[in-house]
Amino acid sequence: MANDLNSSQLYFNRELSWLQFNSRVLAQALDTTLPPLERLKFLAIYGTNLDEFYMIRVAGLKALFKARIQETGPDKLTPKEQLEQIHDYLHKEHKVLETCYTSIISELHENAVHVKNYDALNDDEKSAVKKIFFNEIYPVIIPIAVDATHPFPHLNNLSFGLAITLKDDSKNIKHGLIRIPRILPRFLQVKQTFIPIESVVEHFASELFPGFKKLASTPFRVTRNADIEIEEEEADDFL
């Protein structure tokens, strides 16, 4: 009987079990009987939970894998196997997430609340957004060149911004980053229309790098390892 209890088939992996729990939060966001803003709230909770999961649990597994530790729990999965299964699970679920988000945005549109990228705005909306950009965003945004004389900067946990490729008049290719501070809203509002801030910053990127033309850009968000142990005798240094 004791041997039977050692069977890996009797145990759920802790990390995969947690992902299944978070899938139940996503299921609430998929529930079309709920109001769209309530569904959007569950989608935000799902994303926040996933941030914490990566900062703590995935970070811990990566540390074990990097240290070449093959120790397994009752489920007999190595750190590498767990990371692979987490990746596969979330890769499939991301498609569900995209479908859910599209459904919510469509329902908001039916209720006269619109979410649009900058390029989809009409002329009046673009004019209003331009004023917001130069009055509220431009003064606090942080453009950074990345080259041999400007090493890649440290990016704080959960920081958000754009990676950008630029070209000058001599056709020299340069790379840069645009940090979007947390003090700025995630969406800009023009009446009943909401515009993702990265869409606006991307459009006006050339204004942040005078003499350069934007060739390409992509938004990014940094999730760092937060699974850090602090020695008690050193803890006073953090106070």
C-alpha positions as CSV (number, residue, x, y, z in Angstrom):
1,M,0.0,0.0,0.0
2,A,2.9,2.4,0.8
3,N,4.3,1.8,-2.6
4,D,1.1,2.8,-4.2
5,L,1.2,6.2,-2.5
6,N,4.5,6.9,-4.2
7,S,3.0,6.8,-7.6
8,S,3.2,10.2,-9.4
9,Q,-0.2,9.6,-10.9
10,L,-1.7,10.3,-7.5
11,Y,-0.4,13.8,-7.3
12,F,-1.1,17.1,-9.1
13,N,1.8,19.4,-9.9
14,R,1.6,22.5,-7.7
15,E,2.4,25.0,-10.5
16,L,0.0,23.4,-13.1
17,S,-2.7,23.2,-10.4
18,W,-2.3,26.9,-9.7
19,L,-2.7,27.6,-13.5
20,Q,-5.9,25.7,-13.5
21,F,-7.1,27.8,-10.6
22,N,-6.3,31.0,-12.6
23,S,-8.2,29.5,-15.6
24,R,-11.3,29.6,-13.4
25,V,-10.8,33.4,-13.1
26,L,-10.5,33.6,-16.9
27,A,-13.7,31.6,-17.1
28,Q,-15.5,34.3,-15.3
29,A,-14.2,36.8,-17.8
30,L,-15.7,34.6,-20.6
31,D,-19.1,34.6,-19.0
32,T,-21.3,36.6,-21.3
33,T,-24.1,36.9,-18.8
34,L,-21.9,39.3,-16.8
35,P,-21.7,43.0,-17.7
36,P,-18.7,43.8,-19.9
37,L,-16.9,45.9,-17.3
38,E,-17.3,43.1,-14.8
39,R,-15.8,40.7,-17.3
40,L,-13.0,43.1,-17.9
41,K,-12.3,43.2,-14.2
42,F,-11.9,39.5,-14.1
43,L,-9.5,39.7,-17.1
44,A,-7.4,42.2,-15.2
45,I,-7.3,39.9,-12.1
46,Y,-6.3,37.0,-14.3
47,G,-3.4,39.1,-15.7
48,T,-2.2,40.3,-12.2
49,N,-2.3,36.7,-10.9
50,L,-0.1,35.6,-13.8
51,D,2.4,38.4,-13.2
52,E,2.8,37.2,-9.6
53,F,3.0,33.6,-10.8
54,Y,5.9,34.4,-13.1
55,M,7.7,36.6,-10.6
56,I,7.6,33.9,-7.9
57,R,7.0,30.4,-9.1
58,V,8.4,30.5,-12.6
59,A,11.4,32.5,-11.4
60,G,12.0,29.8,-8.8
61,L,11.8,27.0,-11.4
62,K,14.2,28.9,-13.7
63,A,16.7,29.2,-10.8
64,L,16.5,25.5,-10.2
65,F,17.0,24.8,-13.9
66,K,19.9,27.2,-14.1
67,A,21.5,25.5,-11.1
68,R,21.0,22.1,-12.9
69,I,19.0,20.8,-10.0
70,Q,16.9,17.8,-11.1
71,E,15.1,17.1,-7.8
72,T,11.5,16.3,-8.3
73,G,8.4,16.4,-6.0
74,P,5.8,13.7,-5.6
75,D,4.6,14.3,-9.2
76,K,8.1,13.4,-10.5
77,L,8.4,16.4,-12.8
78,T,11.8,18.1,-13.1
79,P,12.1,21.9,-13.2
80,K,12.7,21.7,-17.0
81,E,9.6,19.6,-17.5
82,Q,7.5,21.9,-15.4
83,L,8.7,25.0,-17.3
84,E,7.8,23.2,-20.6
85,Q,4.3,22.3,-19.4
86,I,3.7,25.8,-18.1
87,H,4.7,27.2,-21.5
88,D,2.4,24.8,-23.4
89,Y,-0.5,25.4,-21.0
90,L,-0.3,29.2,-21.3
91,H,0.4,29.2,-25.0
92,K,-2.9,27.4,-25.6
93,E,-4.7,29.6,-23.0
94,H,-3.4,32.8,-24.6
95,K,-5.7,32.1,-27.6
96,V,-8.6,31.9,-25.2
97,L,-7.5,35.2,-23.6
98,E,-7.4,37.0,-27.0
99,T,-10.9,35.7,-27.9
100,C,-12.2,36.8,-24.5
101,Y,-10.7,40.3,-24.9
102,T,-12.1,40.7,-28.4
103,S,-15.5,39.7,-27.1
104,I,-15.4,42.2,-24.3
105,I,-14.3,45.1,-26.6
106,S,-17.0,44.2,-29.1
107,E,-19.6,44.3,-26.3
108,L,-18.3,47.6,-25.0
109,H,-18.6,49.0,-28.6
110,E,-22.3,47.9,-28.6
111,N,-22.7,50.1,-25.5
112,A,-21.1,53.1,-27.1
113,V,-17.7,52.6,-25.4
114,H,-14.9,52.3,-27.9
115,V,-11.3,51.0,-27.6
116,K,-9.2,52.0,-30.6
117,N,-5.6,52.3,-31.6
118,Y,-4.4,55.7,-32.7
119,D,-4.6,54.9,-36.5
120,A,-8.3,54.1,-36.2
121,L,-9.2,57.5,-34.7
122,N,-11.0,60.1,-36.7
123,D,-9.5,63.6,-37.3
124,D,-11.1,65.2,-34.3
125,E,-10.0,62.4,-32.0
126,K,-6.5,62.5,-33.4
127,S,-6.3,66.3,-32.7
128,A,-7.5,65.8,-29.1
129,V,-5.0,63.0,-28.6
130,K,-2.1,65.1,-30.0
131,K,-2.8,67.8,-27.4
132,I,-2.9,65.2,-24.6
133,F,0.5,63.8,-25.9
134,F,2.4,67.1,-26.0
135,N,0.8,68.5,-22.8
136,E,0.8,65.4,-20.5
137,I,2.9,62.6,-22.0
138,Y,5.8,64.3,-23.8
139,P,7.1,66.1,-20.7
140,V,7.5,62.9,-18.6
141,I,8.2,60.2,-21.2
142,I,11.8,58.8,-21.1
143,P,13.5,58.1,-24.5
144,I,16.7,56.1,-24.3
145,A,19.3,55.4,-27.1
146,V,20.8,52.0,-27.0
147,D,24.2,51.7,-28.7
148,A,27.9,51.2,-27.9
149,T,28.1,54.4,-25.9
150,H,24.7,53.9,-24.3
151,P,24.5,50.4,-22.7
152,F,21.2,48.7,-22.3
153,P,19.5,50.3,-19.2
154,H,18.2,48.5,-16.2
155,L,14.4,48.2,-16.5
156,N,12.4,47.9,-13.3
157,N,10.0,45.1,-12.6
158,L,6.6,45.5,-14.4
159,S,8.0,48.5,-16.3
160,F,6.3,49.2,-19.6
161,G,7.4,50.8,-22.8
162,L,8.4,50.5,-26.5
163,A,11.5,49.0,-28.2
164,I,12.1,51.0,-31.3
165,T,14.3,50.8,-34.5
166,L,15.2,54.2,-36.1
167,K,16.9,55.5,-39.2
168,D,18.7,58.9,-39.6
169,D,19.1,60.9,-42.8
170,S,22.3,59.0,-43.6
171,K,20.3,55.8,-43.4
172,N,22.2,54.7,-40.2
173,I,20.1,52.3,-38.2
174,K,19.8,53.0,-34.4
175,H,17.9,51.3,-31.6
176,G,16.1,52.9,-28.7
177,L,13.7,52.4,-25.8
178,I,10.9,54.5,-24.7
179,R,9.9,54.1,-21.0
180,I,6.3,54.9,-20.2
181,P,6.1,55.9,-16.5
182,R,3.5,54.4,-14.3
183,I,2.2,57.9,-13.4
184,L,0.6,58.0,-16.9
185,P,-2.8,56.3,-17.5
186,R,-2.8,53.0,-19.4
187,F,-5.5,54.4,-21.7
188,L,-6.2,57.9,-22.9
189,Q,-9.8,59.0,-23.0
190,V,-11.4,61.2,-25.6
191,K,-15.1,61.3,-24.8
192,Q,-16.4,57.7,-25.1
193,T,-13.2,56.4,-26.8
194,F,-10.2,54.9,-25.1
195,I,-6.8,54.7,-26.8
196,P,-3.9,52.5,-25.5
197,I,-1.1,54.8,-24.5
198,E,1.5,52.6,-26.4
199,S,-0.4,53.2,-29.6
200,V,-0.1,57.0,-29.1
201,V,3.6,56.9,-28.1
202,E,4.4,54.7,-31.1
203,H,2.8,57.2,-33.5
204,F,4.7,60.2,-32.0
205,A,8.0,58.2,-31.5
206,S,9.9,60.3,-34.0
207,E,9.1,63.4,-31.9
208,L,11.1,61.8,-29.1
209,F,14.2,61.1,-31.3
210,P,14.7,64.3,-33.4
211,G,16.5,63.6,-36.7
212,F,15.4,60.0,-36.8
213,K,12.5,58.2,-38.6
214,K,10.8,55.3,-36.9
215,L,11.1,52.0,-38.8
216,A,9.6,49.6,-36.4
217,S,8.5,49.3,-32.8
218,T,7.0,46.8,-30.4
219,P,5.6,47.2,-26.9
220,F,7.2,45.3,-24.0
221,R,6.6,44.7,-20.3
222,V,9.3,43.4,-17.9
223,T,8.6,40.8,-15.3
224,R,11.5,40.2,-13.0
225,N,12.4,37.6,-10.4
226,A,10.8,38.5,-7.1
227,D,11.5,35.1,-5.4
228,I,14.3,36.6,-3.3
229,E,15.4,35.4,0.2
230,I,16.7,38.0,2.5
231,E,19.1,37.0,5.3
232,E,17.8,38.1,8.7
233,E,21.0,39.8,9.7
234,E,21.0,41.9,6.5
235,A,17.3,42.7,6.7
236,D,17.9,46.0,8.6
237,D,19.6,47.3,5.5
238,F,16.2,47.3,3.7
239,L,14.5,49.4,6.4
